[in-house]
């Protein structure tokens, strides 16, 4: 279970940062479905990871 949670956290981080990088480089629009879904899924994965580790302030912000 630990490896799954860690993997979700890393995937979430990559999705969030990757979406941001694509947005600022002009490759995706801030209102495109790809950008929105990458942020939504990435954020959900990141919240799961932070709650698992008991980092409630990080998950709540």
C-alpha distance matrix in Angstrom:
0.0 3.8 5.5 5.2 6.4 8.7 9.9 10.7 12.5 14.5 15.4 16.5 18.6 20.2 21.0 22.7 24.5 25.4 26.9 28.8 30.2 31.3 32.9 34.9 36.0 37.4 35.4 33.9 35.4 33.9 34.3 33.2 30.5 28.5 28.5 27.7 24.8 23.3 23.7 22.4 19.2 18.7 19.3 16.9 14.0 15.3 15.7 12.1 11.3 14.3 13.8 10.4 12.4 15.4 17.6 19.4 22.5 20.9 19.2 22.5 24.8
3.8 0.0 3.8 5.4 5.3 6.2 8.6 10.0 10.7 12.5 14.3 15.3 16.7 18.5 20.0 21.3 22.7 24.0 25.7 27.3 28.5 30.0 31.7 33.3 34.4 36.2 34.4 33.1 34.7 33.1 33.9 33.0 30.6 28.4 28.0 27.5 24.9 22.9 23.0 22.2 19.2 18.0 18.5 16.7 13.5 14.0 14.7 11.6 9.6 12.2 12.5 8.9 9.9 13.3 15.3 17.6 20.5 18.7 17.6 21.2 23.2
5.5 3.8 0.0 3.8 5.5 5.1 6.0 8.5 9.8 10.5 12.1 14.0 15.3 16.4 18.1 19.9 21.1 21.9 23.9 25.7 26.5 27.9 29.9 31.5 32.3 34.1 32.1 31.1 33.0 31.7 32.7 31.4 29.1 26.5 26.5 26.3 23.6 21.4 22.0 21.6 18.3 16.9 18.2 16.8 13.2 13.9 15.6 12.7 10.6 13.7 14.7 11.6 12.5 16.1 17.3 19.8 22.3 20.0 19.0 22.7 24.3
5.2 5.4 3.8 0.0 3.8 5.5 5.1 6.2 8.6 10.0 10.4 12.1 14.2 15.3 16.2 18.2 20.0 20.5 22.1 24.2 25.4 26.3 28.2 30.2 31.1 32.5 30.4 29.0 30.8 29.5 30.0 28.7 26.2 23.8 24.0 23.6 20.6 18.8 19.5 18.7 15.2 14.5 15.8 13.9 10.5 12.1 13.6 10.5 9.3 12.9 13.6 10.9 12.8 16.1 17.2 19.1 21.7 19.3 17.7 21.2 22.9
6.4 5.3 5.5 3.8 0.0 3.8 5.4 5.1 6.2 8.8 9.9 10.4 12.4 14.3 15.2 16.5 18.4 19.6 20.9 22.6 24.1 25.5 26.9 28.7 30.0 31.5 29.8 28.3 29.7 28.0 28.7 27.8 25.5 23.3 22.9 22.3 19.7 17.8 17.8 17.0 14.0 12.8 13.4 11.6 8.3 9.2 10.2 7.2 5.6 9.2 9.9 7.5 9.3 12.5 13.5 15.3 17.9 15.6 14.0 17.6 19.4
8.7 6.2 5.1 5.5 3.8 0.0 3.8 5.4 5.1 6.3 8.6 9.8 10.7 12.4 14.2 15.5 16.6 17.9 19.9 21.3 22.3 24.0 25.7 27.2 28.3 30.2 28.6 27.5 29.1 27.6 28.8 27.9 25.9 23.4 22.7 22.6 20.4 17.9 17.9 17.9 15.0 12.9 13.9 13.2 9.5 9.4 11.4 9.5 6.5 9.6 11.5 9.3 9.6 13.2 13.6 16.1 18.1 15.4 14.7 18.5 19.6
9.9 8.6 6.0 5.1 5.4 3.8 0.0 3.8 5.4 5.2 6.1 8.4 9.9 10.6 12.1 14.2 15.4 16.0 18.0 19.9 20.7 21.9 23.9 25.7 26.4 28.1 26.2 25.1 27.1 25.9 27.0 25.7 23.6 20.8 20.7 20.8 18.2 15.7 16.5 16.6 13.3 11.5 13.5 12.8 9.0 9.9 12.6 10.7 8.7 12.1 14.1 12.3 13.1 16.5 16.6 18.8 20.6 17.5 16.6 20.2 21.1
10.7 10.0 8.5 6.2 5.1 5.4 3.8 0.0 3.8 5.5 5.1 5.9 8.5 9.9 10.3 12.1 14.1 14.9 16.2 18.2 19.6 20.6 22.2 24.2 25.4 26.7 24.8 23.3 24.9 23.4 24.2 23.1 20.8 18.5 18.2 17.8 15.2 13.0 13.5 13.1 9.9 8.4 10.1 9.0 5.2 6.9 9.4 7.7 6.7 10.2 12.0 10.9 12.5 15.3 15.2 16.7 18.5 15.5 13.9 17.4 18.4
12.5 10.7 9.8 8.6 6.2 5.1 5.4 3.8 0.0 3.8 5.5 5.1 6.2 8.7 9.9 10.6 12.2 13.8 15.3 16.7 18.1 19.8 21.1 22.7 24.1 25.8 24.4 23.0 24.4 22.7 24.0 23.3 21.6 19.2 18.1 17.9 16.0 13.4 13.0 13.2 10.8 8.2 9.1 9.1 5.6 4.9 8.0 7.4 5.1 7.7 10.5 10.0 10.5 13.3 12.4 14.3 15.7 12.4 11.5 15.2 15.8
14.5 12.5 10.5 10.0 8.8 6.3 5.2 5.5 3.8 0.0 3.8 5.4 5.1 6.2 8.6 10.0 10.6 11.7 14.0 15.4 16.1 17.8 19.7 21.1 22.0 24.0 22.5 21.6 23.5 22.2 23.8 22.8 21.4 18.5 17.5 18.2 16.3 13.1 13.4 14.5 12.0 9.0 11.0 11.8 8.4 7.8 11.4 11.1 8.8 11.1 14.1 13.4 13.5 16.5 15.4 17.6 18.4 14.9 14.6 18.2 18.2
15.4 14.3 12.1 10.4 9.9 8.6 6.1 5.1 5.5 3.8 0.0 3.8 5.5 5.1 6.1 8.6 10.0 10.1 11.9 14.1 15.0 15.9 17.9 19.9 20.6 22.1 20.2 19.1 21.1 20.0 21.3 19.9 18.2 15.2 14.8 15.4 13.2 10.1 11.2 12.1 9.2 6.8 9.8 10.4 7.3 8.1 11.7 11.5 10.3 13.0 15.5 15.2 16.0 18.7 17.7 19.3 20.2 16.6 15.7 18.9 19.0
16.5 15.3 14.0 12.1 10.4 9.8 8.4 5.9 5.1 5.4 3.8 0.0 3.8 5.5 5.1 6.2 8.6 9.7 10.6 12.4 14.1 15.3 16.5 18.5 19.9 21.2 19.7 18.1 19.5 17.8 19.1 18.3 16.7 14.2 13.1 13.1 11.3 8.4 8.3 9.2 6.9 3.7 6.1 7.3 5.0 5.1 8.7 9.4 8.8 10.8 13.4 13.9 14.8 16.9 15.4 16.5 17.2 13.6 12.5 15.5 15.4
18.6 16.7 15.3 14.2 12.4 10.7 9.9 8.5 6.2 5.1 5.5 3.8 0.0 3.8 5.5 5.3 6.1 8.1 9.9 10.7 12.0 14.0 15.3 16.6 18.1 20.0 18.9 17.8 19.3 17.7 19.6 19.1 18.2 15.5 13.7 14.4 13.4 10.0 9.4 11.4 10.0 6.3 7.9 10.2 8.2 6.6 10.3 11.7 10.2 11.3 14.6 15.2 15.1 17.3 15.2 16.7 16.7 12.9 12.8 15.8 15.0
20.2 18.5 16.4 15.3 14.3 12.4 10.6 9.9 8.7 6.2 5.1 5.5 3.8 0.0 3.8 5.5 5.3 5.5 8.2 9.7 10.1 11.6 13.7 15.2 15.9 17.9 16.3 15.7 17.8 16.9 18.9 17.8 17.0 13.8 12.5 14.1 12.9 9.2 9.9 12.4 10.7 7.5 10.3 12.5 10.4 9.9 13.6 14.7 13.3 14.9 18.1 18.4 18.5 20.9 18.9 20.5 20.5 16.7 16.5 19.4 18.4
21.0 20.0 18.1 16.2 15.2 14.2 12.1 10.3 9.9 8.6 6.1 5.1 5.5 3.8 0.0 3.8 5.7 5.1 5.9 8.5 9.8 10.3 12.0 14.2 15.2 16.4 14.6 13.2 15.1 14.1 15.6 14.4 13.3 10.3 9.1 10.4 9.1 5.4 6.6 9.1 7.7 5.1 8.4 10.6 9.4 9.7 13.0 14.3 13.9 15.6 18.3 19.0 19.7 21.7 19.8 20.7 20.7 17.1 16.3 18.7 17.7
22.7 21.3 19.9 18.2 16.5 15.5 14.2 12.1 10.6 10.0 8.6 6.2 5.3 5.5 3.8 0.0 3.8 5.5 5.3 6.3 8.7 10.1 10.7 12.5 14.3 15.6 14.7 13.1 14.2 12.4 14.4 14.1 13.7 11.3 8.8 9.7 9.7 6.3 5.2 8.4 8.5 5.4 7.0 10.3 10.0 9.1 12.0 14.2 13.9 14.6 17.4 18.8 19.2 20.7 18.2 18.9 18.3 14.6 14.2 16.2 14.7
24.5 22.7 21.1 20.0 18.4 16.6 15.4 14.1 12.2 10.6 10.0 8.6 6.1 5.3 5.7 3.8 0.0 3.8 5.5 5.1 6.1 8.6 9.8 10.6 12.2 14.2 13.7 13.0 14.6 13.3 16.0 15.7 16.0 13.2 10.6 12.5 12.9 9.3 8.7 12.2 12.2 8.9 10.5 13.8 13.0 11.6 14.8 17.0 15.9 16.4 19.7 20.9 20.6 22.3 19.6 20.7 19.8 16.1 16.4 18.5 16.5
25.4 24.0 21.9 20.5 19.6 17.9 16.0 14.9 13.8 11.7 10.1 9.7 8.1 5.5 5.1 5.5 3.8 0.0 3.8 5.4 5.0 6.1 8.5 10.0 10.5 12.3 11.0 10.6 12.9 12.6 15.1 14.0 14.2 10.9 9.1 11.8 11.9 8.3 9.2 12.7 12.3 9.8 12.3 15.2 14.3 13.8 17.1 18.9 18.0 19.1 22.2 23.2 23.2 25.2 22.8 23.9 23.2 19.5 19.4 21.5 19.8
26.9 25.7 23.9 22.1 20.9 19.9 18.0 16.2 15.3 14.0 11.9 10.6 9.9 8.2 5.9 5.3 5.5 3.8 0.0 3.8 5.5 5.2 6.1 8.7 9.9 10.7 9.5 7.9 9.7 9.0 11.3 10.4 10.9 8.1 5.6 8.4 9.2 6.2 6.8 10.5 11.0 9.3 11.4 14.4 14.4 14.2 17.0 19.1 18.9 19.9 22.6 24.0 24.4 25.9 23.5 24.0 23.1 19.6 19.2 20.8 18.9
28.8 27.3 25.7 24.2 22.6 21.3 19.9 18.2 16.7 15.4 14.1 12.4 10.7 9.7 8.5 6.3 5.1 5.4 3.8 0.0 3.8 5.5 5.0 6.2 8.5 9.9 10.1 9.0 9.9 8.7 11.9 12.1 13.4 11.2 8.0 10.3 12.0 9.4 8.6 12.4 13.6 11.3 12.5 16.0 16.2 15.1 17.7 20.3 19.9 20.2 23.1 24.8 24.8 26.0 23.1 23.6 22.2 18.8 19.0 20.2 17.8
30.2 28.5 26.5 25.4 24.1 22.3 20.7 19.6 18.1 16.1 15.0 14.1 12.0 10.1 9.8 8.7 6.1 5.0 5.5 3.8 0.0 3.8 5.4 5.4 6.1 8.6 8.7 9.1 11.1 11.1 14.4 13.9 15.4 12.7 10.2 13.3 14.6 11.7 11.8 15.6 16.2 13.8 15.5 18.9 18.5 17.5 20.5 22.8 22.0 22.4 25.6 27.0 26.7 28.3 25.5 26.3 25.0 21.4 21.9 23.4 21.0
31.3 30.0 27.9 26.3 25.5 24.0 21.9 20.6 19.8 17.8 15.9 15.3 14.0 11.6 10.3 10.1 8.6 6.1 5.2 5.5 3.8 0.0 3.8 5.7 5.2 6.3 5.2 5.7 8.4 9.4 12.3 11.2 12.9 10.2 8.3 11.9 13.2 10.8 11.8 15.3 16.0 14.4 16.5 19.5 19.4 19.1 22.0 24.1 23.7 24.6 27.5 28.8 28.9 30.6 28.0 28.6 27.4 23.9 23.9 25.3 23.1
32.9 31.7 29.9 28.2 26.9 25.7 23.9 22.2 21.1 19.7 17.9 16.5 15.3 13.7 12.0 10.7 9.8 8.5 6.1 5.0 5.4 3.8 0.0 3.8 5.4 5.2 5.9 5.0 5.9 6.3 9.6 9.6 12.0 10.3 7.6 10.7 13.0 11.3 11.3 14.8 16.3 15.0 16.3 19.5 20.1 19.6 22.0 24.5 24.5 24.9 27.7 29.4 29.6 30.8 28.0 28.2 26.7 23.4 23.4 24.3 21.8
34.9 33.3 31.5 30.2 28.7 27.2 25.7 24.2 22.7 21.1 19.9 18.5 16.6 15.2 14.2 12.5 10.6 10.0 8.7 6.2 5.4 5.7 3.8 0.0 3.8 5.4 7.7 8.2 8.8 9.0 12.7 13.1 15.8 14.1 11.2 14.1 16.5 14.5 14.1 17.7 19.3 17.4 18.5 22.0 22.4 21.3 23.7 26.5 26.0 26.1 29.1 30.9 30.6 31.8 28.7 29.1 27.2 24.0 24.5 25.3 22.5
36.0 34.4 32.3 31.1 30.0 28.3 26.4 25.4 24.1 22.0 20.6 19.9 18.1 15.9 15.2 14.3 12.2 10.5 9.9 8.5 6.1 5.2 5.4 3.8 0.0 3.8 5.6 7.9 9.7 11.2 14.5 14.1 16.6 14.6 12.5 15.9 17.9 15.8 16.2 19.8 20.9 19.1 20.8 24.1 24.1 23.3 26.1 28.5 27.9 28.4 31.5 32.9 32.7 34.2 31.3 31.9 30.3 26.9 27.4 28.5 25.8
37.4 36.2 34.1 32.5 31.5 30.2 28.1 26.7 25.8 24.0 22.1 21.2 20.0 17.9 16.4 15.6 14.2 12.3 10.7 9.9 8.6 6.3 5.2 5.4 3.8 0.0 3.8 5.6 6.8 9.2 12.0 11.6 14.6 13.1 11.5 14.8 17.0 15.7 16.3 19.6 21.0 19.8 21.4 24.5 25.0 24.6 27.2 29.6 29.4 30.0 32.8 34.4 34.6 35.9 33.0 33.3 31.7 28.5 28.6 29.4 26.8
35.4 34.4 32.1 30.4 29.8 28.6 26.2 24.8 24.4 22.5 20.2 19.7 18.9 16.3 14.6 14.7 13.7 11.0 9.5 10.1 8.7 5.2 5.9 7.7 5.6 3.8 0.0 3.8 6.9 9.8 11.9 10.3 12.7 10.7 10.0 13.6 15.2 13.8 15.2 18.3 19.2 18.4 20.5 23.3 23.5 23.6 26.3 28.4 28.3 29.3 32.0 33.4 33.8 35.4 32.8 33.2 32.1 28.7 28.4 29.6 27.4
33.9 33.1 31.1 29.0 28.3 27.5 25.1 23.3 23.0 21.6 19.1 18.1 17.8 15.7 13.2 13.1 13.0 10.6 7.9 9.0 9.1 5.7 5.0 8.2 7.9 5.6 3.8 0.0 3.8 6.6 8.3 6.6 9.2 7.7 6.7 10.1 12.0 11.2 12.4 15.3 16.5 16.2 18.1 20.7 21.4 21.7 24.0 26.1 26.5 27.5 29.9 31.5 32.2 33.5 31.0 31.1 30.0 26.8 26.2 27.1 25.1
35.4 34.7 33.0 30.8 29.7 29.1 27.1 24.9 24.4 23.5 21.1 19.5 19.3 17.8 15.1 14.2 14.6 12.9 9.7 9.9 11.1 8.4 5.9 8.8 9.7 6.8 6.9 3.8 0.0 3.8 5.3 5.2 8.7 8.7 7.0 9.4 12.2 12.2 12.6 15.1 17.1 17.1 18.2 20.9 22.2 22.4 24.2 26.7 27.4 28.0 30.2 32.1 32.9 33.8 31.2 30.8 29.6 26.6 25.9 26.3 24.1
33.9 33.1 31.7 29.5 28.0 27.6 25.9 23.4 22.7 22.2 20.0 17.8 17.7 16.9 14.1 12.4 13.3 12.6 9.0 8.7 11.1 9.4 6.3 9.0 11.2 9.2 9.8 6.6 3.8 0.0 3.8 5.8 8.7 9.1 6.2 7.4 10.9 11.1 10.3 12.7 15.4 15.2 15.7 18.4 20.2 20.0 21.5 24.2 25.1 25.3 27.4 29.7 30.4 31.0 28.3 27.7 26.3 23.5 22.8 22.9 20.7
34.3 33.9 32.7 30.0 28.7 28.8 27.0 24.2 24.0 23.8 21.3 19.1 19.6 18.9 15.6 14.4 16.0 15.1 11.3 11.9 14.4 12.3 9.6 12.7 14.5 12.0 11.9 8.3 5.3 3.8 0.0 3.8 6.5 8.5 6.8 6.6 10.0 11.5 11.1 12.4 15.2 16.0 16.4 18.5 20.7 21.1 22.2 24.7 26.1 26.5 28.1 30.4 31.6 32.1 29.7 28.7 27.6 25.0 23.8 23.7 21.9
33.2 33.0 31.4 28.7 27.8 27.9 25.7 23.1 23.3 22.8 19.9 18.3 19.1 17.8 14.4 14.1 15.7 14.0 10.4 12.1 13.9 11.2 9.6 13.1 14.1 11.6 10.3 6.6 5.2 5.8 3.8 0.0 3.8 5.5 5.4 6.3 8.6 10.1 11.0 12.3 14.3 15.4 16.6 18.4 20.1 21.0 22.5 24.6 25.9 26.8 28.6 30.4 31.7 32.7 30.5 29.8 29.1 26.3 24.8 25.3 23.8
30.5 30.6 29.1 26.2 25.5 25.9 23.6 20.8 21.6 21.4 18.2 16.7 18.2 17.0 13.3 13.7 16.0 14.2 10.9 13.4 15.4 12.9 12.0 15.8 16.6 14.6 12.7 9.2 8.7 8.7 6.5 3.8 0.0 3.8 5.5 5.1 5.9 8.3 9.8 10.3 11.8 13.6 15.0 16.2 17.9 19.4 20.8 22.4 24.0 25.3 26.7 28.4 30.1 31.1 29.3 28.6 28.3 25.5 23.6 24.3 23.3
28.5 28.4 26.5 23.8 23.3 23.4 20.8 18.5 19.2 18.5 15.2 14.2 15.5 13.8 10.3 11.3 13.2 10.9 8.1 11.2 12.7 10.2 10.3 14.1 14.6 13.1 10.7 7.7 8.7 9.1 8.5 5.5 3.8 0.0 3.8 5.6 5.3 6.0 8.5 9.9 10.5 11.6 13.8 15.3 16.2 17.7 19.7 21.1 22.2 23.8 25.6 26.9 28.4 29.8 27.9 27.7 27.6 24.4 22.8 24.0 23.0
28.5 28.0 26.5 24.0 22.9 22.7 20.7 18.2 18.1 17.5 14.8 13.1 13.7 12.5 9.1 8.8 10.6 9.1 5.6 8.0 10.2 8.3 7.6 11.2 12.5 11.5 10.0 6.7 7.0 6.2 6.8 5.4 5.5 3.8 0.0 3.8 5.6 5.2 6.3 8.6 10.2 10.4 12.0 14.2 15.4 16.1 18.0 20.1 21.0 22.0 24.0 25.7 26.8 28.0 25.8 25.5 24.9 21.8 20.5 21.5 20.0
27.7 27.5 26.3 23.6 22.3 22.6 20.8 17.8 17.9 18.2 15.4 13.1 14.4 14.1 10.4 9.7 12.5 11.8 8.4 10.3 13.3 11.9 10.7 14.1 15.9 14.8 13.6 10.1 9.4 7.4 6.6 6.3 5.1 5.6 3.8 0.0 3.8 5.5 5.2 6.1 8.6 9.8 10.5 12.2 14.2 15.1 16.3 18.4 19.9 20.8 22.3 24.3 25.7 26.5 24.5 23.7 23.3 20.5 18.8 19.4 18.3
24.8 24.9 23.6 20.6 19.7 20.4 18.2 15.2 16.0 16.3 13.2 11.3 13.4 12.9 9.1 9.7 12.9 11.9 9.2 12.0 14.6 13.2 13.0 16.5 17.9 17.0 15.2 12.0 12.2 10.9 10.0 8.6 5.9 5.3 5.6 3.8 0.0 3.8 5.4 4.9 5.9 8.0 9.6 10.4 12.0 13.7 15.1 16.5 18.1 19.6 21.0 22.5 24.3 25.4 23.8 23.3 23.5 20.6 18.4 19.6 19.1
23.3 22.9 21.4 18.8 17.8 17.9 15.7 13.0 13.4 13.1 10.1 8.4 10.0 9.2 5.4 6.3 9.3 8.3 6.2 9.4 11.7 10.8 11.3 14.5 15.8 15.7 13.8 11.2 12.2 11.1 11.5 10.1 8.3 6.0 5.2 5.5 3.8 0.0 3.8 5.6 5.4 5.7 8.2 9.9 10.5 11.7 13.9 15.4 16.3 17.8 19.8 21.1 22.4 23.9 22.1 22.1 22.1 18.9 17.3 18.9 18.1
23.7 23.0 22.0 19.5 17.8 17.9 16.5 13.5 13.0 13.4 11.2 8.3 9.4 9.9 6.6 5.2 8.7 9.2 6.8 8.6 11.8 11.8 11.3 14.1 16.2 16.3 15.2 12.4 12.6 10.3 11.1 11.0 9.8 8.5 6.3 5.2 5.4 3.8 0.0 3.8 5.7 5.1 5.8 8.4 9.8 10.1 11.8 14.1 15.1 15.9 17.8 19.7 20.8 21.8 19.7 19.4 19.0 15.9 14.4 15.6 14.6
22.4 22.2 21.6 18.7 17.0 17.9 16.6 13.1 13.2 14.5 12.1 9.2 11.4 12.4 9.1 8.4 12.2 12.7 10.5 12.4 15.6 15.3 14.8 17.7 19.8 19.6 18.3 15.3 15.1 12.7 12.4 12.3 10.3 9.9 8.6 6.1 4.9 5.6 3.8 0.0 3.8 5.5 5.3 6.2 8.7 9.9 10.6 12.5 14.4 15.4 16.5 18.5 20.2 20.9 19.3 18.5 18.7 16.0 13.7 14.7 14.5
19.2 19.2 18.3 15.2 14.0 15.0 13.3 9.9 10.8 12.0 9.2 6.9 10.0 10.7 7.7 8.5 12.2 12.3 11.0 13.6 16.2 16.0 16.3 19.3 20.9 21.0 19.2 16.5 17.1 15.4 15.2 14.3 11.8 10.5 10.2 8.6 5.9 5.4 5.7 3.8 0.0 3.8 5.4 5.1 6.2 8.5 9.9 10.7 12.4 14.3 15.5 16.7 18.7 20.0 18.8 18.6 19.4 16.4 14.0 15.9 16.2
18.7 18.0 16.9 14.5 12.8 12.9 11.5 8.4 8.2 9.0 6.8 3.7 6.3 7.5 5.1 5.4 8.9 9.8 9.3 11.3 13.8 14.4 15.0 17.4 19.1 19.8 18.4 16.2 17.1 15.2 16.0 15.4 13.6 11.6 10.4 9.8 8.0 5.7 5.1 5.5 3.8 0.0 3.8 5.5 5.2 6.1 8.6 10.0 10.6 12.2 14.3 15.5 16.7 18.3 16.7 17.0 17.4 14.1 12.3 14.7 14.5
19.3 18.5 18.2 15.8 13.4 13.9 13.5 10.1 9.1 11.0 9.8 6.1 7.9 10.3 8.4 7.0 10.5 12.3 11.4 12.5 15.5 16.5 16.3 18.5 20.8 21.4 20.5 18.1 18.2 15.7 16.4 16.6 15.0 13.8 12.0 10.5 9.6 8.2 5.8 5.3 5.4 3.8 0.0 3.8 5.4 5.0 6.1 8.6 9.8 10.4 12.0 14.1 15.3 16.1 14.3 13.9 14.2 11.2 9.1 11.0 11.0
16.9 16.7 16.8 13.9 11.6 13.2 12.8 9.0 9.1 11.8 10.4 7.3 10.2 12.5 10.6 10.3 13.8 15.2 14.4 16.0 18.9 19.5 19.5 22.0 24.1 24.5 23.3 20.7 20.9 18.4 18.5 18.4 16.2 15.3 14.2 12.2 10.4 9.9 8.4 6.2 5.1 5.5 3.8 0.0 3.8 5.4 5.2 6.3 8.7 10.0 10.6 12.4 14.5 15.3 14.3 13.7 14.9 12.4 9.5 11.5 12.6
14.0 13.5 13.2 10.5 8.3 9.5 9.0 5.2 5.6 8.4 7.3 5.0 8.2 10.4 9.4 10.0 13.0 14.3 14.4 16.2 18.5 19.4 20.1 22.4 24.1 25.0 23.5 21.4 22.2 20.2 20.7 20.1 17.9 16.2 15.4 14.2 12.0 10.5 9.8 8.7 6.2 5.2 5.4 3.8 0.0 3.8 5.5 5.2 6.3 8.8 10.1 10.7 12.7 14.4 13.7 14.1 15.6 12.7 10.4 13.3 14.4
15.3 14.0 13.9 12.1 9.2 9.4 9.9 6.9 4.9 7.8 8.1 5.1 6.6 9.9 9.7 9.1 11.6 13.8 14.2 15.1 17.5 19.1 19.6 21.3 23.3 24.6 23.6 21.7 22.4 20.0 21.1 21.0 19.4 17.7 16.1 15.1 13.7 11.7 10.1 9.9 8.5 6.1 5.0 5.4 3.8 0.0 3.8 5.4 5.1 6.2 8.6 9.9 10.8 12.3 10.8 11.5 12.5 9.3 7.6 10.9 11.5
15.7 14.7 15.6 13.6 10.2 11.4 12.6 9.4 8.0 11.4 11.7 8.7 10.3 13.6 13.0 12.0 14.8 17.1 17.0 17.7 20.5 22.0 22.0 23.7 26.1 27.2 26.3 24.0 24.2 21.5 22.2 22.5 20.8 19.7 18.0 16.3 15.1 13.9 11.8 10.6 9.9 8.6 6.1 5.2 5.5 3.8 0.0 3.8 5.4 5.1 6.0 8.4 9.9 10.3 9.1 8.8 10.3 8.0 5.0 8.1 9.8
12.1 11.6 12.7 10.5 7.2 9.5 10.7 7.7 7.4 11.1 11.5 9.4 11.7 14.7 14.3 14.2 17.0 18.9 19.1 20.3 22.8 24.1 24.5 26.5 28.5 29.6 28.4 26.1 26.7 24.2 24.7 24.6 22.4 21.1 20.1 18.4 16.5 15.4 14.1 12.5 10.7 10.0 8.6 6.3 5.2 5.4 3.8 0.0 3.8 5.6 5.3 6.1 8.8 9.9 10.1 10.3 12.8 10.8 8.0 11.1 13.3
11.3 9.6 10.6 9.3 5.6 6.5 8.7 6.7 5.1 8.8 10.3 8.8 10.2 13.3 13.9 13.9 15.9 18.0 18.9 19.9 22.0 23.7 24.5 26.0 27.9 29.4 28.3 26.5 27.4 25.1 26.1 25.9 24.0 22.2 21.0 19.9 18.1 16.3 15.1 14.4 12.4 10.6 9.8 8.7 6.3 5.1 5.4 3.8 0.0 3.8 5.5 5.1 6.4 8.7 8.6 10.2 12.5 10.0 8.5 12.2 13.8
14.3 12.2 13.7 12.9 9.2 9.6 12.1 10.2 7.7 11.1 13.0 10.8 11.3 14.9 15.6 14.6 16.4 19.1 19.9 20.2 22.4 24.6 24.9 26.1 28.4 30.0 29.3 27.5 28.0 25.3 26.5 26.8 25.3 23.8 22.0 20.8 19.6 17.8 15.9 15.4 14.3 12.2 10.4 10.0 8.8 6.2 5.1 5.6 3.8 0.0 3.8 5.4 5.1 6.2 5.0 6.7 8.8 6.6 5.6 9.3 11.0
13.8 12.5 14.7 13.6 9.9 11.5 14.1 12.0 10.5 14.1 15.5 13.4 14.6 18.1 18.3 17.4 19.7 22.2 22.6 23.1 25.6 27.5 27.7 29.1 31.5 32.8 32.0 29.9 30.2 27.4 28.1 28.6 26.7 25.6 24.0 22.3 21.0 19.8 17.8 16.5 15.5 14.3 12.0 10.6 10.1 8.6 6.0 5.3 5.5 3.8 0.0 3.8 5.3 4.9 5.7 5.8 9.1 8.4 6.3 9.2 12.0
10.4 8.9 11.6 10.9 7.5 9.3 12.3 10.9 10.0 13.4 15.2 13.9 15.2 18.4 19.0 18.8 20.9 23.2 24.0 24.8 27.0 28.8 29.4 30.9 32.9 34.4 33.4 31.5 32.1 29.7 30.4 30.4 28.4 26.9 25.7 24.3 22.5 21.1 19.7 18.5 16.7 15.5 14.1 12.4 10.7 9.9 8.4 6.1 5.1 5.4 3.8 0.0 3.8 5.5 7.6 9.0 12.4 11.4 9.9 13.0 15.5
12.4 9.9 12.5 12.8 9.3 9.6 13.1 12.5 10.5 13.5 16.0 14.8 15.1 18.5 19.7 19.2 20.6 23.2 24.4 24.8 26.7 28.9 29.6 30.6 32.7 34.6 33.8 32.2 32.9 30.4 31.6 31.7 30.1 28.4 26.8 25.7 24.3 22.4 20.8 20.2 18.7 16.7 15.3 14.5 12.7 10.8 9.9 8.8 6.4 5.1 5.3 3.8 0.0 3.8 5.5 8.3 11.1 10.2 10.0 13.1 15.2
15.4 13.3 16.1 16.1 12.5 13.2 16.5 15.3 13.3 16.5 18.7 16.9 17.3 20.9 21.7 20.7 22.3 25.2 25.9 26.0 28.3 30.6 30.8 31.8 34.2 35.9 35.4 33.5 33.8 31.0 32.1 32.7 31.1 29.8 28.0 26.5 25.4 23.9 21.8 20.9 20.0 18.3 16.1 15.3 14.4 12.3 10.3 9.9 8.7 6.2 4.9 5.5 3.8 0.0 3.8 5.5 8.7 9.1 8.9 11.2 13.6
17.6 15.3 17.3 17.2 13.5 13.6 16.6 15.2 12.4 15.4 17.7 15.4 15.2 18.9 19.8 18.2 19.6 22.8 23.5 23.1 25.5 28.0 28.0 28.7 31.3 33.0 32.8 31.0 31.2 28.3 29.7 30.5 29.3 27.9 25.8 24.5 23.8 22.1 19.7 19.3 18.8 16.7 14.3 14.3 13.7 10.8 9.1 10.1 8.6 5.0 5.7 7.6 5.5 3.8 0.0 3.8 5.7 5.5 6.5 8.8 10.5
19.4 17.6 19.8 19.1 15.3 16.1 18.8 16.7 14.3 17.6 19.3 16.5 16.7 20.5 20.7 18.9 20.7 23.9 24.0 23.6 26.3 28.6 28.2 29.1 31.9 33.3 33.2 31.1 30.8 27.7 28.7 29.8 28.6 27.7 25.5 23.7 23.3 22.1 19.4 18.5 18.6 17.0 13.9 13.7 14.1 11.5 8.8 10.3 10.2 6.7 5.8 9.0 8.3 5.5 3.8 0.0 3.8 5.4 5.0 6.0 8.6
22.5 20.5 22.3 21.7 17.9 18.1 20.6 18.5 15.7 18.4 20.2 17.2 16.7 20.5 20.7 18.3 19.8 23.2 23.1 22.2 25.0 27.4 26.7 27.2 30.3 31.7 32.1 30.0 29.6 26.3 27.6 29.1 28.3 27.6 24.9 23.3 23.5 22.1 19.0 18.7 19.4 17.4 14.2 14.9 15.6 12.5 10.3 12.8 12.5 8.8 9.1 12.4 11.1 8.7 5.7 3.8 0.0 3.8 5.5 5.2 6.2
20.9 18.7 20.0 19.3 15.6 15.4 17.5 15.5 12.4 14.9 16.6 13.6 12.9 16.7 17.1 14.6 16.1 19.5 19.6 18.8 21.4 23.9 23.4 24.0 26.9 28.5 28.7 26.8 26.6 23.5 25.0 26.3 25.5 24.4 21.8 20.5 20.6 18.9 15.9 16.0 16.4 14.1 11.2 12.4 12.7 9.3 8.0 10.8 10.0 6.6 8.4 11.4 10.2 9.1 5.5 5.4 3.8 0.0 3.8 5.5 5.5
19.2 17.6 19.0 17.7 14.0 14.7 16.6 13.9 11.5 14.6 15.7 12.5 12.8 16.5 16.3 14.2 16.4 19.4 19.2 19.0 21.9 23.9 23.4 24.5 27.4 28.6 28.4 26.2 25.9 22.8 23.8 24.8 23.6 22.8 20.5 18.8 18.4 17.3 14.4 13.7 14.0 12.3 9.1 9.5 10.4 7.6 5.0 8.0 8.5 5.6 6.3 9.9 10.0 8.9 6.5 5.0 5.5 3.8 0.0 3.8 5.8
22.5 21.2 22.7 21.2 17.6 18.5 20.2 17.4 15.2 18.2 18.9 15.5 15.8 19.4 18.7 16.2 18.5 21.5 20.8 20.2 23.4 25.3 24.3 25.3 28.5 29.4 29.6 27.1 26.3 22.9 23.7 25.3 24.3 24.0 21.5 19.4 19.6 18.9 15.6 14.7 15.9 14.7 11.0 11.5 13.3 10.9 8.1 11.1 12.2 9.3 9.2 13.0 13.1 11.2 8.8 6.0 5.2 5.5 3.8 0.0 3.8
24.8 23.2 24.3 22.9 19.4 19.6 21.1 18.4 15.8 18.2 19.0 15.4 15.0 18.4 17.7 14.7 16.5 19.8 18.9 17.8 21.0 23.1 21.8 22.5 25.8 26.8 27.4 25.1 24.1 20.7 21.9 23.8 23.3 23.0 20.0 18.3 19.1 18.1 14.6 14.5 16.2 14.5 11.0 12.6 14.4 11.5 9.8 13.3 13.8 11.0 12.0 15.5 15.2 13.6 10.5 8.6 6.2 5.5 5.8 3.8 0.0
